[in-house]
Amino acid sequence: MIRAIQTLYILLLLTTSLFAQEDIYSYRFNLDTTITGAVSQAEHIFPNCETTLISFYNTLKNEETLPYIDFFDENYEQIERITFDIPNTVLRKSPLVFDFDGDSFDEVVFAIIEPDRIYYLYFDPSNTPQIKSIVYEIPIKGNKFVESKMIAAQLDEDDFFEMILLLGESYPKKNTINGMWAIDIEEKKMLWEDLSAEDLMTSKPINIVSDSLSFVICSGSAGNISNTFVFCNGNYFVKNKYLPQYSYNRNFQENKWAKVDTLVNDYSIDSVAFIRGIDAENNLLWQRNLGGKNVKVHIDSVTIDGKKRIILATYCYVRKKMGKSSIEIINPRTGTTENKTVFANFARSVFSDQQRIFVCFDREIEEGKDYYNIVELGLDLNPIMSFRDSHRQDPVETIKINEEDLLITTNGTSVLQKMFVFDNNLNIIGETNAIGKAHYLDRLKIIAVYDFRVRETKLYSIIHIPWYDRISPTLLRNVAFSFLTILLVTLLLWINTLRVASKKIKRQKKEIEETHAELKATTSKLIRSEKLAVYGTIASGIAHEINSPLGAIINSAQRIKNNPGTDLEKNITLIEKAGKRSKDIIEKLLVSTRTKSDNENTNMIDALNEWMELSQGQFENLGIKFITEINSNLLLAISSTELNQIFTNVFFNARDSISNINGGDKVITVFSAQHDNSCRIIIRDTGIGFSKEKLEIPFEAFNTTKEKGKGTGLGLWVVKSILDNINGQIKISNYENGAEVEIIIPLFEEITDEEL
């Protein structure tokens, strides 16, 4: 039989190979439209349309058309155009789009370069009347290649956001202006400026607002030391192999006698890579130097366990030698490293979203062939999977279509390239040819590819192709043959299975019986363990309560011993009161843990009062208030020990949940009322509520959402076991702001002699 199966399997492989065909991808790029100019953004800007596209058109030398910015709606119909009167105006194609004033419409800040200045145009078409004004300008001198980056930031206490802008050049030269500015857009004024020679253009700064504290993380890369750009004493110094040292101030006045002074406070250089944190007023919080000479730095933000963290990627490239790279997760408040991984080869770029990190490695040679790699990392920086190609891959965006996580990439140069769609396992599931630089417009779920040769943008949507549209005759033939082969193999395997089924059933029955016996024994041990844990919790509360009277006794005794002349009667009275207090606490503990027989009952109010007298102090110390609404005093068919154990598990779970919130009321409310022949008890808290996972399997043993070492996962399981033994019930759910536990306990019915 085994030989027959092997023969059929070989036939299946041969036939499949014979009729094999090229893959038909499950996704395709659909060209929706072509727009003149470079489309950079798609956001909610104009009040008369959901989505607005922004397109830039820069004119060439001697071209009669003036430069302009176009706005289109989601149907690609033109809404408005801003035209600039100066022909040689340069429009930077990376505007800042953000809802600065909090009116749910986005505003736009454009960076506009003229021969003698770069100015920032604030545009708010949702305002009545429409706002179009210059909020800030910086003088420049004959340099249209200046680069500018902008971010929105919360730098003061009002609701109107501010802006941080960076200015500089990739290759500094005469009259380069470099630095960082904070601008109040509403007041149209500068809050502060930080002139420097540092290379700030690799990454945008990141503004983080936490606990009413706003701070900014910025970074800089290091260039080749042979090309030097320095700032100190208010002067810039530029020197490279083509240009002798040249110095000038911010007004472009040459200062031949200026000298570089490395000891002044404003000294900076572009040959040192760094990352630093500053507050809203540009005061230094922390700084780390990351090396020099060809060290590139990239930063991004990511959320881990609900907390904002910074991804720091550092690449060091040494010509004709193997480069190296490192990826770090750092704390934005302190700059300390929380996790780090190092790669032996050079990572050309890092792309991240809130769930995944992709590292793109530069060319490596293996067995005489060139390869480029993309490696996906988890948020713990451990590799998940990788993809290797003979062409360089550049991630564009991660998107979700039909609940499937996809990665969009391009390869090749900016002139001639392809676009790819990868699935969550880094398998190619779609591709198309494209010319130009690509980026993703999230609001419209489309990809914009700008071809600078013809100054046009092609907009592509990504469409899922259903399986039935990908079926070909060859595929149908292969499926039919495969189905028949599998059916035959399954039949043979089924016959073989019947021969051994009887022995397996007997063996499994014996194993089940043994496992059941072990499970019963383990269950008993777990219940005993949870009882001990509950008693330990009660004991810690008693120790806390009894410490106070014991301290009073010790203090009074020491006063009598150390000062014979003290008021003896007064101290003896204090000792007597403290001793009685300790005795009362111990007696209440003994009463609450006394075991009762099956025919005894437990008074609802008495049991609750005894528990609260023993343990309520711990909750009050945490600022937790108890509210009880008991409609009737009922006798319950449960022992006081078991009821005490139920209260302890439920109330202490509520305490832990409330302790995880910041601010707000901290309340535990207990309702009780008769329901038919049972007592219905509802316990609510104002904590974080039950997680989705806990609600799915609430009473499974060892299922805990608490931190390691703070929970066993047995509390609700033991409560359920106790209630099952007395025909009671328990339900858990979330309500408004917190959790709700409903417990139903049968009422006690005394058994008479006649019934016996």
Secondary structure, DSSP 8 states (H G I E B T S, - for coil): -HHHHHHHHHHHHHHHHHT------SEEEEEEEEEESEEEEEES-STTSS-EEEEEE---TT--S--EEEEE-TTS-EEEEEE-SSTT-EE-S--EEE-SSSSSS-EEEEEEEETTEEEEEEEETTSSS-EEEEEEEEE--S-TT-EEEEEEE--SSSSS-EEEEEEE-SS--TT---EEEEEETTTTEEEEEEE--SB--SS--EEEEETTEEEEEEEEB---TTSEEEEETTEEEEEETTEEEEEEETT--B-TT----TTSTT-EETTEEEEEEEETT--EEEEEEEEESSEEEEEEEEEETTEEEEEEEEEE--TTS--EEEEEEE-TTT--EEEEEEESS-EEEEEE-SS-EEEEEEEEEETTEEEEEEEEE-TTS-EEEEEEESS-EEEEEEEEETTEEEEEEEEE-SSSEEEEEE-TTS-EEEEEEE-SEEEEETTTTEEEEEETTTTEEEEEEEEE--GGGG--HHHHHHHHHHHHHHHHHHHHHHHHHHHHHHHHHHHHHHHHHHHHHHHHHHHHHHHHHHHHHHHHHHHHHHHHHHHHHHHHHHHHHHHHHH-TTS-HHHHHHHHHHHHHHHHHHHHHHHHHT----TT--EEHHHHHHHHHHHHHHHHHHTT-EEEEEE-S--EESS-HHHHHHHHHHHHHHHHHHHHT--SS--EEEEEEEEETTEEEEEEEE-SS---HHHHHSTT-TT---S-TTS--S-HHHHHHHHHHHTT-EEEEEE-SSSEEEEEEEEB-----TTT-
